[in-house]
Amino acid sequence: MINALNAMVRKMDVWDVGLTKLGVLAATIIIVKLFPQLLDISYTVLVVLVIILVARPVYTVWLKK
C-alpha cells in the first residue's frame, strides 16, 4: 500500500501539494467551527503536537542523507 501511495505522490507537482495543504486548512477551519472547544487547548500542548508531527518529515527532507 505504501508503494502505491508513493507512486501517486510522485505524480504530484508543487501546485497539487499547495492545493492539498489549502484543502486541509479549510477542513481544519470547518472542524474548529463545529467544535469550538478545540480552541481551549493549551498552546503548550499544541506546540508539542506540532513538534511530534513534523519531526519525521523534517528529518526525511532536510537531515537524511
Beta strands, then each sheet from edge to edge (+ up, - down):
end
